[in-house]
Amino acid sequence: MTRIPAVRVELGERSYDVLAGEGAADALLDHVASTDAGRIAVVAAGNVFDIHGEAVIAGLDRRGKRSTVHRLPPGEQGKSLPVVGGIIDEILSEDFERRDLVLGLGGGAATDVAGFVASLLLRGVRWVVLPTSLLGQVDAAVGGKTGVNVRRGKNLVGTFHQPRAVGCDTGFLATLPAREFRAGMAEVVKTAWIGDPSLFEALERDPPKDASHPRLPETIRRCIAVKADIVSQDEREAGRRASLNFGHTLGHAIETESGMSYLHGECVSLGMVAALHISVETGRCEASLLERLLALLEDLGLPVRDPSLDTDAILARTRADKKRREGGDRYQLTRGLGFVSVARDLPAGAPRAAIEFLRR
């Protein structure tokens, strides 16, 4: 089998490896070949399948695994209940059995859908995932969160369903559009802030701006290690895992209100700036930290301001966010690098002031 550096997600009998590096796709297909699955249902973003799908299907064929292909609309368009229902009908029409396996191929949206499909098929079947975007490799494909969007907001319908293995092949990133790469770097910055301060400092010195950066594979593995550690301690977001939502409360609201015209990572960038603004204004951290975050995000080409934001509409969207508890908003705020915690009962007007800061 192909030997690729791996990060272990420790969940007892459901533990699994996240393989990260050049050649991880072949290593993951070796894992698939070692299972007793008779049929592999490949659930893939259609645009990604056009680039990488032929090689994946050929790899399964060489390993003696039959496969069917189920294509999704690109990006967030595929994250809907009607699309999921259609994919499930397709898979079941191929005499799919409980011992068979789903393989997700694509960015974060496609892997969210593939995992959701696997969690519903025959009351739950095994799945593996090949994330092809930077955002997918450092965040979406690790940890077992699956889901789709509905009219009221992003990811409001979903499940926790852990994969059996993840293959983060850095070779896939060479085909990623520049805007998608930049959006993925927002999740890298977020992960470094919450769990690896020395990585954040390394990003400040020399941030990867494309897939050719020599330290990108190491950067991805360090992000995976942070998330694996958090998920191993708190699989279902009862405590520490909520820190992974840093920048997401307002970020998701902006994403939904924009009609998904913003990429997810771009909204995380704006949401982190808002979270730092609230943290500074409520006395949790120094203003210099906000300046450092702004400088890094701007260096990476990520949005930190948008004068067109509708403050009232975005605040209304936060009321539908899945992270609300007991009728109150839950913001992930920070005391500094490596320190993120849930804040409730914020001073009146703090979120509004943060959005107005983004509008300047």
Short mmCIF file of the C-alpha atoms (twelve columns), coordinates in Angstrom:
data_MODEL
# 
_entry.id   MODEL 
# 
loop_
_atom_site.group_PDB 
_atom_site.id 
_atom_site.type_symbol 
_atom_site.label_atom_id 
_atom_site.label_alt_id 
_atom_site.label_comp_id 
_atom_site.label_asym_id 
_atom_site.label_seq_id 
_atom_site.Cartn_x 
_atom_site.Cartn_y 
_atom_site.Cartn_z 
_atom_site.pdbx_PDB_model_num 
ATOM 1   C CA . MET A 1   0.000   0.000  0.000   1 
ATOM 2   C CA . THR A 2   1.058   3.575  -0.655  1 
ATOM 3   C CA . ARG A 3   2.597   5.100  2.489   1 
ATOM 4   C CA . ILE A 4   1.323   8.600  3.227   1 
ATOM 5   C CA . PRO A 5   1.594   10.593 6.490   1 
ATOM 6   C CA . ALA A 6   -1.585  10.088 8.516   1 
ATOM 7   C CA . VAL A 7   -3.378  11.863 11.335  1 
ATOM 8   C CA . ARG A 8   -5.521  9.619  13.537  1 
ATOM 9   C CA . VAL A 9   -9.005  10.652 14.648  1 
ATOM 10  C CA . GLU A 10  -9.402  8.709  17.895  1 
ATOM 11  C CA . LEU A 11  -13.008 7.622  18.412  1 
ATOM 12  C CA . GLY A 12  -12.657 4.134  19.852  1 
ATOM 13  C CA . GLU A 13  -14.008 1.500  17.471  1 
ATOM 14  C CA . ARG A 14  -14.853 4.239  14.958  1 
ATOM 15  C CA . SER A 15  -11.338 5.695  14.807  1 
ATOM 16  C CA . TYR A 16  -9.913  6.407  11.364  1 
ATOM 17  C CA . ASP A 17  -6.919  7.843  9.574   1 
ATOM 18  C CA . VAL A 18  -6.765  11.081 7.598   1 
ATOM 19  C CA . LEU A 19  -4.064  10.620 4.982   1 
ATOM 20  C CA . ALA A 20  -2.524  13.897 3.854   1 
ATOM 21  C CA . GLY A 21  0.019   14.449 1.130   1 
ATOM 22  C CA . GLU A 22  0.812   13.788 -2.518  1 
ATOM 23  C CA . GLY A 23  -0.544  10.348 -3.408  1 
ATOM 24  C CA . ALA A 24  -3.186  10.177 -0.658  1 
ATOM 25  C CA . ALA A 25  -5.859  9.349  -3.251  1 
ATOM 26  C CA . ASP A 26  -4.111  6.114  -4.196  1 
ATOM 27  C CA . ALA A 27  -3.636  5.254  -0.522  1 
ATOM 28  C CA . LEU A 28  -7.334  5.769  0.126   1 
ATOM 29  C CA . LEU A 29  -8.261  3.557  -2.837  1 
ATOM 30  C CA . ASP A 30  -5.969  0.897  -1.376  1 
ATOM 31  C CA . HIS A 31  -8.041  1.132  1.799   1 
ATOM 32  C CA . VAL A 32  -11.255 0.723  -0.207  1 
ATOM 33  C CA . ALA A 33  -9.769  -2.348 -1.901  1 
ATOM 34  C CA . SER A 34  -9.132  -3.902 1.515   1 
ATOM 35  C CA . THR A 35  -12.832 -3.780 2.475   1 
ATOM 36  C CA . ASP A 36  -15.525 -6.325 1.649   1 
ATOM 37  C CA . ALA A 37  -17.602 -3.734 -0.223  1 
ATOM 38  C CA . GLY A 38  -18.883 -5.155 -3.488  1 
ATOM 39  C CA . ARG A 39  -19.975 -1.858 -4.983  1 
ATOM 40  C CA . ILE A 40  -18.736 1.702  -4.547  1 
ATOM 41  C CA . ALA A 41  -21.203 4.564  -5.040  1 
ATOM 42  C CA . VAL A 42  -19.108 7.583  -6.022  1 
ATOM 43  C CA . VAL A 43  -20.958 10.783 -5.068  1 
ATOM 44  C CA . ALA A 44  -19.115 13.626 -6.749  1 
ATOM 45  C CA . ALA A 45  -19.432 17.261 -7.659  1 
ATOM 46  C CA . GLY A 46  -19.961 17.167 -11.413 1 
ATOM 47  C CA . ASN A 47  -17.305 19.760 -12.218 1 
ATOM 48  C CA . VAL A 48  -14.763 17.964 -10.017 1 
ATOM 49  C CA . PHE A 49  -15.596 14.588 -11.537 1 
ATOM 50  C CA . ASP A 50  -14.797 16.019 -14.966 1 
ATOM 51  C CA . ILE A 51  -11.251 16.691 -13.733 1 
ATOM 52  C CA . HIS A 52  -10.490 13.831 -11.336 1 
ATOM 53  C CA . GLY A 53  -13.274 11.289 -11.772 1 
ATOM 54  C CA . GLU A 54  -11.784 9.200  -14.546 1 
ATOM 55  C CA . ALA A 55  -8.623  8.535  -12.533 1 
ATOM 56  C CA . VAL A 56  -10.643 7.573  -9.429  1 
ATOM 57  C CA . ILE A 57  -12.895 5.171  -11.368 1 
ATOM 58  C CA . ALA A 58  -9.883  3.658  -13.123 1 
ATOM 59  C CA . GLY A 59  -8.196  3.215  -9.747  1 
ATOM 60  C CA . LEU A 60  -11.233 1.376  -8.380  1 
ATOM 61  C CA . ASP A 61  -11.363 -0.813 -11.503 1 
ATOM 62  C CA . ARG A 62  -7.702  -1.782 -11.128 1 
ATOM 63  C CA . ARG A 63  -8.415  -2.807 -7.556  1 
ATOM 64  C CA . GLY A 64  -11.362 -4.991 -8.590  1 
ATOM 65  C CA . LYS A 65  -14.107 -2.717 -7.234  1 
ATOM 66  C CA . ARG A 66  -17.271 -2.023 -9.208  1 
ATOM 67  C CA . SER A 67  -18.479 1.552  -9.055  1 
ATOM 68  C CA . THR A 68  -21.382 3.769  -10.021 1 
ATOM 69  C CA . VAL A 69  -21.162 7.535  -10.425 1 
ATOM 70  C CA . HIS A 70  -23.695 9.980  -8.995  1 
ATOM 71  C CA . ARG A 71  -23.041 13.585 -9.972  1 
ATOM 72  C CA . LEU A 72  -23.982 16.633 -7.929  1 
ATOM 73  C CA . PRO A 73  -24.516 20.209 -9.067  1 
ATOM 74  C CA . PRO A 74  -21.433 22.300 -8.228  1 
ATOM 75  C CA . GLY A 75  -20.906 23.962 -4.864  1 
ATOM 76  C CA . GLU A 76  -23.793 24.863 -2.590  1 
ATOM 77  C CA . GLN A 77  -26.334 24.130 -5.353  1 
ATOM 78  C CA . GLY A 78  -25.948 20.442 -4.577  1 
ATOM 79  C CA . LYS A 79  -26.635 20.821 -0.858  1 
ATOM 80  C CA . SER A 80  -30.406 20.362 -0.883  1 
ATOM 81  C CA . LEU A 81  -32.875 17.716 0.229   1 
ATOM 82  C CA . PRO A 82  -34.262 17.185 -3.312  1 
ATOM 83  C CA . VAL A 83  -30.738 16.510 -4.609  1 
ATOM 84  C CA . VAL A 84  -30.059 14.076 -1.752  1 
ATOM 85  C CA . GLY A 85  -33.332 12.247 -2.426  1 
ATOM 86  C CA . GLY A 86  -32.479 11.904 -6.098  1 
ATOM 87  C CA . ILE A 87  -28.997 10.542 -5.373  1 
ATOM 88  C CA . ILE A 88  -30.385 8.002  -2.899  1 
ATOM 89  C CA . ASP A 89  -32.919 6.795  -5.487  1 
ATOM 90  C CA . GLU A 90  -30.127 6.390  -8.043  1 
ATOM 91  C CA . ILE A 91  -27.929 4.403  -5.658  1 
ATOM 92  C CA . LEU A 92  -30.738 2.103  -4.515  1 
ATOM 93  C CA . SER A 93  -31.669 1.389  -8.130  1 
ATOM 94  C CA . GLU A 94  -28.212 -0.191 -8.531  1 
ATOM 95  C CA . ASP A 95  -28.972 -2.898 -5.895  1 
ATOM 96  C CA . PHE A 96  -26.731 -1.241 -3.336  1 
ATOM 97  C CA . GLU A 97  -26.241 -3.388 -0.201  1 
ATOM 98  C CA . ARG A 98  -25.406 -2.562 3.395   1 
ATOM 99  C CA . ARG A 99  -21.849 -3.888 3.027   1 
ATOM 100 C CA . ASP A 100 -21.234 -1.522 0.117   1 
ATOM 101 C CA . LEU A 101 -19.582 1.851  0.417   1 
ATOM 102 C CA . VAL A 102 -20.054 5.511  -0.556  1 
ATOM 103 C CA . LEU A 103 -17.053 7.507  -1.765  1 
ATOM 104 C CA . GLY A 104 -17.349 11.292 -1.648  1 
ATOM 105 C CA . LEU A 105 -15.317 13.252 -4.202  1 
ATOM 106 C CA . GLY A 106 -15.210 17.038 -4.328  1 
ATOM 107 C CA . GLY A 107 -15.049 20.133 -2.181  1 
ATOM 108 C CA . GLY A 108 -16.660 20.721 1.187   1 
ATOM 109 C CA . ALA A 109 -20.185 20.929 -0.220  1 
ATOM 110 C CA . ALA A 110 -19.895 17.623 -2.098  1 
ATOM 111 C CA . THR A 111 -18.393 15.783 0.856   1 
ATOM 112 C CA . ASP A 112 -21.138 17.138 3.143   1 
ATOM 113 C CA . VAL A 113 -23.721 15.642 0.773   1 
ATOM 114 C CA . ALA A 114 -21.874 12.344 0.284   1 
ATOM 115 C CA . GLY A 115 -21.653 11.808 4.044   1 
ATOM 116 C CA . PHE A 116 -25.308 12.743 4.493   1 
ATOM 117 C CA . VAL A 117 -26.321 10.266 1.792   1 
ATOM 118 C CA . ALA A 118 -24.226 7.542  3.454   1 
ATOM 119 C CA . SER A 119 -25.809 8.261  6.837   1 
ATOM 120 C CA . LEU A 120 -29.316 7.788  5.411   1 
ATOM 121 C CA . LEU A 121 -28.841 4.885  3.013   1 
ATOM 122 C CA . LEU A 122 -30.108 1.659  4.577   1 
ATOM 123 C CA . ARG A 123 -29.995 3.459  7.951   1 
ATOM 124 C CA . GLY A 124 -26.294 4.148  7.598   1 
ATOM 125 C CA . VAL A 125 -23.512 2.655  5.472   1 
ATOM 126 C CA . ARG A 126 -19.746 3.091  5.396   1 
ATOM 127 C CA . TRP A 127 -18.189 5.958  3.519   1 
ATOM 128 C CA . VAL A 128 -14.776 7.333  2.638   1 
ATOM 129 C CA . VAL A 129 -13.889 10.722 1.269   1 
ATOM 130 C CA . LEU A 130 -11.487 12.337 -1.184  1 
ATOM 131 C CA . PRO A 131 -11.720 16.110 -0.610  1 
ATOM 132 C CA . THR A 132 -10.410 18.024 -3.611  1 
ATOM 133 C CA . SER A 133 -10.521 21.569 -2.178  1 
ATOM 134 C CA . LEU A 134 -8.316  23.138 0.458   1 
ATOM 135 C CA . LEU A 135 -11.361 23.920 2.593   1 
ATOM 136 C CA . GLY A 136 -12.459 20.294 2.351   1 
ATOM 137 C CA . GLN A 137 -9.040  18.960 3.285   1 
ATOM 138 C CA . VAL A 138 -8.471  21.122 6.347   1 
ATOM 139 C CA . ASP A 139 -12.035 21.170 7.651   1 
ATOM 140 C CA . ALA A 140 -15.163 19.833 5.951   1 
ATOM 141 C CA . ALA A 141 -14.060 16.255 5.266   1 
ATOM 142 C CA . VAL A 142 -12.753 15.609 8.799   1 
ATOM 143 C CA . GLY A 143 -14.995 15.050 11.797  1 
ATOM 144 C CA . GLY A 144 -18.149 13.420 10.462  1 
ATOM 145 C CA . LYS A 145 -20.431 16.460 10.153  1 
ATOM 146 C CA . THR A 146 -22.744 16.095 7.181   1 
ATOM 147 C CA . GLY A 147 -25.662 18.164 5.995   1 
ATOM 148 C CA . VAL A 148 -27.572 20.265 3.520   1 
ATOM 149 C CA . ASN A 149 -28.977 23.768 3.379   1 
ATOM 150 C CA . VAL A 150 -32.630 24.732 3.628   1 
ATOM 151 C CA . ARG A 151 -34.437 28.012 3.062   1 
ATOM 152 C CA . ARG A 152 -33.861 29.165 6.643   1 
ATOM 153 C CA . GLY A 153 -30.123 28.700 6.583   1 
ATOM 154 C CA . LYS A 154 -26.949 26.742 5.965   1 
ATOM 155 C CA . ASN A 155 -26.426 23.189 7.255   1 
ATOM 156 C CA . LEU A 156 -29.630 23.189 9.300   1 
ATOM 157 C CA . VAL A 157 -30.405 19.574 8.308   1 
ATOM 158 C CA . GLY A 158 -27.708 16.959 8.775   1 
ATOM 159 C CA . THR A 159 -26.139 14.164 10.790  1 
ATOM 160 C CA . PHE A 160 -22.943 13.132 12.516  1 
ATOM 161 C CA . HIS A 161 -21.602 10.169 10.535  1 
ATOM 162 C CA . GLN A 162 -17.874 9.474  10.689  1 
ATOM 163 C CA . PRO A 163 -16.048 8.275  7.563   1 
ATOM 164 C CA . ARG A 164 -13.872 5.166  7.584   1 
ATOM 165 C CA . ALA A 165 -10.930 6.988  5.996   1 
ATOM 166 C CA . VAL A 166 -10.083 10.354 4.435   1 
ATOM 167 C CA . GLY A 167 -7.553  10.980 1.672   1 
ATOM 168 C CA . CYS A 168 -6.356  14.591 1.436   1 
ATOM 169 C CA . ASP A 169 -4.292  14.427 -1.738  1 
ATOM 170 C CA . THR A 170 -2.432  17.718 -2.097  1 
ATOM 171 C CA . GLY A 171 -1.998  16.984 -5.800  1 
ATOM 172 C CA . PHE A 172 -5.689  17.781 -6.280  1 
ATOM 173 C CA . LEU A 173 -5.103  21.373 -5.185  1 
ATOM 174 C CA . ALA A 174 -3.105  22.210 -8.311  1 
ATOM 175 C CA . THR A 175 -6.384  22.286 -10.262 1 
ATOM 176 C CA . LEU A 176 -8.209  24.453 -7.716  1 
ATOM 177 C CA . PRO A 177 -9.297  27.924 -8.936  1 
ATOM 178 C CA . ALA A 178 -7.410  30.727 -7.190  1 
ATOM 179 C CA . ARG A 179 -10.533 32.055 -5.485  1 
ATOM 180 C CA . GLU A 180 -11.314 28.610 -4.050  1 
ATOM 181 C CA . PHE A 181 -7.767  28.284 -2.753  1 
ATOM 182 C CA . ARG A 182 -7.985  31.669 -1.030  1 
ATOM 183 C CA . ALA A 183 -11.320 30.697 0.530   1 
ATOM 184 C CA . GLY A 184 -9.758  27.533 1.913   1 
ATOM 185 C CA . MET A 185 -6.997  29.575 3.504   1 
ATOM 186 C CA . ALA A 186 -9.634  31.268 5.681   1 
ATOM 187 C CA . GLU A 187 -10.267 27.901 7.339   1 
ATOM 188 C CA . VAL A 188 -6.507  27.435 7.719   1 
ATOM 189 C CA . VAL A 189 -6.291  30.783 9.511   1 
ATOM 190 C CA . LYS A 190 -9.281  29.897 11.695  1 
ATOM 191 C CA . THR A 191 -7.804  26.530 12.665  1 
ATOM 192 C CA . ALA A 192 -4.424  28.057 13.447  1 
ATOM 193 C CA . TRP A 193 -6.060  30.739 15.604  1 
ATOM 194 C CA . ILE A 194 -8.068  28.308 17.716  1 
ATOM 195 C CA . GLY A 195 -5.538  25.517 18.113  1 
ATOM 196 C CA . ASP A 196 -2.033  26.165 16.765  1 
ATOM 197 C CA . PRO A 197 -0.670  29.662 17.550  1 
ATOM 198 C CA . SER A 198 2.756   28.851 16.116  1 
ATOM 199 C CA . LEU A 199 1.093   27.967 12.806  1 
ATOM 200 C CA . PHE A 200 -0.664  31.347 12.816  1 
ATOM 201 C CA . GLU A 201 2.695   33.040 13.309  1 
ATOM 202 C CA . ALA A 202 4.176   30.986 10.460  1 
ATOM 203 C CA . LEU A 203 1.308   32.110 8.228   1 
ATOM 204 C CA . GLU A 204 2.050   35.723 9.111   1 
ATOM 205 C CA . ARG A 205 5.674   35.259 8.003   1 
ATOM 206 C CA . ASP A 206 5.051   33.310 4.797   1 
ATOM 207 C CA . PRO A 207 1.447   32.347 3.982   1 
ATOM 208 C CA . PRO A 208 0.756   29.800 1.221   1 
ATOM 209 C CA . LYS A 209 -0.923  31.657 -1.635  1 
ATOM 210 C CA . ASP A 210 -1.164  28.764 -4.083  1 
ATOM 211 C CA . ALA A 211 -0.737  25.000 -4.204  1 
ATOM 212 C CA . SER A 212 2.966   25.216 -5.062  1 
ATOM 213 C CA . HIS A 213 3.977   26.511 -1.627  1 
ATOM 214 C CA . PRO A 214 6.527   24.031 -0.209  1 
ATOM 215 C CA . ARG A 215 5.037   24.024 3.286   1 
ATOM 216 C CA . LEU A 216 1.416   23.594 2.203   1 
ATOM 217 C CA . PRO A 217 1.291   19.809 2.920   1 
ATOM 218 C CA . GLU A 218 2.667   20.389 6.424   1 
ATOM 219 C CA . THR A 219 0.201   23.259 6.940   1 
ATOM 220 C CA . ILE A 220 -2.699  20.995 5.964   1 
ATOM 221 C CA . ARG A 221 -1.535  18.208 8.284   1 
ATOM 222 C CA . ARG A 222 -1.221  20.637 11.195  1 
ATOM 223 C CA . CYS A 223 -4.780  21.852 10.613  1 
ATOM 224 C CA . ILE A 224 -6.038  18.270 10.423  1 
ATOM 225 C CA . ALA A 225 -4.205  17.483 13.680  1 
ATOM 226 C CA . VAL A 226 -5.973  20.358 15.447  1 
ATOM 227 C CA . LYS A 227 -9.371  19.252 14.227  1 
ATOM 228 C CA . ALA A 228 -8.694  15.563 14.927  1 
ATOM 229 C CA . ASP A 229 -7.743  16.381 18.522  1 
ATOM 230 C CA . ILE A 230 -10.895 18.448 19.023  1 
ATOM 231 C CA . VAL A 231 -13.222 15.884 17.420  1 
ATOM 232 C CA . SER A 232 -11.650 13.059 19.438  1 
ATOM 233 C CA . GLN A 233 -12.544 14.924 22.628  1 
ATOM 234 C CA . ASP A 234 -15.961 16.219 21.568  1 
ATOM 235 C CA . GLU A 235 -17.493 14.387 18.623  1 
ATOM 236 C CA . ARG A 236 -20.953 15.954 18.736  1 
ATOM 237 C CA . GLU A 237 -20.167 19.547 19.659  1 
ATOM 238 C CA . ALA A 238 -21.181 19.383 23.304  1 
ATOM 239 C CA . GLY A 239 -18.219 21.512 24.341  1 
ATOM 240 C CA . ARG A 240 -14.789 22.138 22.832  1 
ATOM 241 C CA . ARG A 241 -15.784 21.329 19.244  1 
ATOM 242 C CA . ALA A 242 -17.842 24.522 19.205  1 
ATOM 243 C CA . SER A 243 -14.542 26.418 18.927  1 
ATOM 244 C CA . LEU A 244 -14.402 25.234 15.306  1 
ATOM 245 C CA . ASN A 245 -17.301 27.630 14.688  1 
ATOM 246 C CA . PHE A 246 -15.059 30.644 15.286  1 
ATOM 247 C CA . GLY A 247 -16.232 33.242 12.775  1 
ATOM 248 C CA . HIS A 248 -19.224 31.160 11.717  1 
ATOM 249 C CA . THR A 249 -22.178 32.742 13.526  1 
ATOM 250 C CA . LEU A 250 -22.136 35.939 11.484  1 
ATOM 251 C CA . GLY A 251 -20.236 34.202 8.665   1 
ATOM 252 C CA . HIS A 252 -23.075 31.754 7.992   1 
ATOM 253 C CA . ALA A 253 -25.605 34.582 8.221   1 
ATOM 254 C CA . ILE A 254 -23.663 36.596 5.640   1 
ATOM 255 C CA . GLU A 255 -23.352 33.535 3.406   1 
ATOM 256 C CA . THR A 256 -27.082 32.809 3.474   1 
ATOM 257 C CA . GLU A 257 -28.088 36.441 3.081   1 
ATOM 258 C CA . SER A 258 -25.772 36.788 0.075   1 
ATOM 259 C CA . GLY A 259 -27.650 33.990 -1.691  1 
ATOM 260 C CA . MET A 260 -24.436 31.950 -1.560  1 
ATOM 261 C CA . SER A 261 -22.688 34.458 -3.854  1 
ATOM 262 C CA . TYR A 262 -19.876 34.498 -1.313  1 
ATOM 263 C CA . LEU A 263 -17.819 31.339 -0.886  1 
ATOM 264 C CA . HIS A 264 -17.939 29.777 2.560   1 
ATOM 265 C CA . GLY A 265 -14.341 30.636 3.375   1 
ATOM 266 C CA . GLU A 266 -14.868 34.246 2.350   1 
ATOM 267 C CA . CYS A 267 -17.716 34.462 4.856   1 
ATOM 268 C CA . VAL A 268 -15.555 32.855 7.539   1 
ATOM 269 C CA . SER A 269 -13.008 35.598 6.882   1 
ATOM 270 C CA . LEU A 270 -15.631 38.301 7.427   1 
ATOM 271 C CA . GLY A 271 -17.029 36.416 10.424  1 
ATOM 272 C CA . MET A 272 -13.634 36.160 12.112  1 
ATOM 273 C CA . VAL A 273 -13.092 39.886 11.715  1 
ATOM 274 C CA . ALA A 274 -16.507 40.465 13.303  1 
ATOM 275 C CA . ALA A 275 -15.700 38.059 16.156  1 
ATOM 276 C CA . LEU A 276 -12.397 39.833 16.836  1 
ATOM 277 C CA . HIS A 277 -14.154 43.189 16.786  1 
ATOM 278 C CA . ILE A 278 -16.657 41.985 19.392  1 
ATOM 279 C CA . SER A 279 -13.820 40.452 21.445  1 
ATOM 280 C CA . VAL A 280 -11.927 43.751 21.455  1 
ATOM 281 C CA . GLU A 281 -15.001 45.869 22.201  1 
ATOM 282 C CA . THR A 282 -16.005 43.631 25.119  1 
ATOM 283 C CA . GLY A 283 -12.523 43.765 26.636  1 
ATOM 284 C CA . ARG A 284 -11.557 40.175 25.932  1 
ATOM 285 C CA . CYS A 285 -8.459  40.865 23.843  1 
ATOM 286 C CA . GLU A 286 -6.136  43.579 22.634  1 
ATOM 287 C CA . ALA A 287 -6.892  45.637 19.535  1 
ATOM 288 C CA . SER A 288 -3.483  44.658 18.151  1 
ATOM 289 C CA . LEU A 289 -4.781  41.122 17.606  1 
ATOM 290 C CA . LEU A 290 -7.546  42.418 15.364  1 
ATOM 291 C CA . GLU A 291 -4.941  44.334 13.378  1 
ATOM 292 C CA . ARG A 292 -2.842  41.175 12.981  1 
ATOM 293 C CA . LEU A 293 -5.832  39.195 11.767  1 
ATOM 294 C CA . LEU A 294 -6.828  41.914 9.308   1 
ATOM 295 C CA . ALA A 295 -3.287  42.095 7.944   1 
ATOM 296 C CA . LEU A 296 -3.045  38.330 7.381   1 
ATOM 297 C CA . LEU A 297 -6.470  37.986 5.768   1 
ATOM 298 C CA . GLU A 298 -5.771  40.924 3.471   1 
ATOM 299 C CA . ASP A 299 -2.379  39.445 2.557   1 
ATOM 300 C CA . LEU A 300 -4.189  36.250 1.556   1 
ATOM 301 C CA . GLY A 301 -6.625  38.190 -0.631  1 
ATOM 302 C CA . LEU A 302 -9.630  37.463 1.577   1 
ATOM 303 C CA . PRO A 303 -12.477 39.934 2.200   1 
ATOM 304 C CA . VAL A 304 -12.415 41.875 5.460   1 
ATOM 305 C CA . ARG A 305 -14.919 44.626 4.547   1 
ATOM 306 C CA . ASP A 306 -18.157 44.844 2.561   1 
ATOM 307 C CA . PRO A 307 -20.091 48.134 2.532   1 
ATOM 308 C CA . SER A 308 -23.087 46.405 0.909   1 
ATOM 309 C CA . LEU A 309 -23.893 44.220 3.930   1 
ATOM 310 C CA . ASP A 310 -27.462 44.584 5.233   1 
ATOM 311 C CA . THR A 311 -27.044 44.764 8.997   1 
ATOM 312 C CA . ASP A 312 -30.670 44.084 9.953   1 
ATOM 313 C CA . ALA A 313 -31.016 41.169 7.533   1 
ATOM 314 C CA . ILE A 314 -27.817 39.527 8.752   1 
ATOM 315 C CA . LEU A 315 -28.819 39.866 12.408  1 
ATOM 316 C CA . ALA A 316 -32.176 38.280 11.565  1 
ATOM 317 C CA . ARG A 317 -30.362 35.378 9.919   1 
ATOM 318 C CA . THR A 318 -28.396 34.656 13.093  1 
ATOM 319 C CA . ARG A 319 -31.674 33.835 14.848  1 
ATOM 320 C CA . ALA A 320 -32.060 30.775 12.612  1 
ATOM 321 C CA . ASP A 321 -28.477 29.606 13.132  1 
ATOM 322 C CA . LYS A 322 -28.146 26.024 14.395  1 
ATOM 323 C CA . LYS A 323 -25.665 27.193 17.026  1 
ATOM 324 C CA . ARG A 324 -28.307 29.155 18.961  1 
ATOM 325 C CA . ARG A 325 -29.231 27.728 22.362  1 
ATOM 326 C CA . GLU A 326 -32.111 28.625 24.671  1 
ATOM 327 C CA . GLY A 327 -33.170 31.496 22.470  1 
ATOM 328 C CA . GLY A 328 -29.827 33.296 22.508  1 
ATOM 329 C CA . ASP A 329 -27.041 33.821 20.010  1 
ATOM 330 C CA . ARG A 330 -23.780 31.987 20.668  1 
ATOM 331 C CA . TYR A 331 -20.668 33.774 19.453  1 
ATOM 332 C CA . GLN A 332 -17.222 32.230 19.516  1 
ATOM 333 C CA . LEU A 333 -15.013 34.999 20.911  1 
ATOM 334 C CA . THR A 334 -11.327 35.042 21.762  1 
ATOM 335 C CA . ARG A 335 -8.899  36.159 24.445  1 
ATOM 336 C CA . GLY A 336 -5.980  35.629 22.081  1 
ATOM 337 C CA . LEU A 337 -4.298  33.033 19.912  1 
ATOM 338 C CA . GLY A 338 -5.296  29.565 21.094  1 
ATOM 339 C CA . PHE A 339 -8.181  30.791 23.263  1 
ATOM 340 C CA . VAL A 340 -11.718 30.652 21.878  1 
ATOM 341 C CA . SER A 341 -14.880 30.176 23.908  1 
ATOM 342 C CA . VAL A 342 -18.631 30.595 23.657  1 
ATOM 343 C CA . ALA A 343 -20.016 33.961 24.728  1 
ATOM 344 C CA . ARG A 344 -23.660 34.597 25.515  1 
ATOM 345 C CA . ASP A 345 -25.452 37.669 26.827  1 
ATOM 346 C CA . LEU A 346 -23.308 40.104 24.887  1 
ATOM 347 C CA . PRO A 347 -23.811 43.810 25.481  1 
ATOM 348 C CA . ALA A 348 -26.758 45.112 23.483  1 
ATOM 349 C CA . GLY A 349 -25.624 46.203 20.075  1 
ATOM 350 C CA . ALA A 350 -22.261 44.374 20.007  1 
ATOM 351 C CA . PRO A 351 -23.082 42.179 16.963  1 
ATOM 352 C CA . ARG A 352 -24.633 45.169 15.185  1 
ATOM 353 C CA . ALA A 353 -21.504 47.223 15.824  1 
ATOM 354 C CA . ALA A 354 -19.366 44.382 14.430  1 
ATOM 355 C CA . ILE A 355 -21.361 44.300 11.193  1 
ATOM 356 C CA . GLU A 356 -21.122 48.054 10.926  1 
ATOM 357 C CA . PHE A 357 -17.348 47.669 11.329  1 
ATOM 358 C CA . LEU A 358 -17.391 45.302 8.326   1 
ATOM 359 C CA . ARG A 359 -19.355 47.894 6.351   1 
ATOM 360 C CA . ARG A 360 -16.743 50.665 6.748   1 
# 
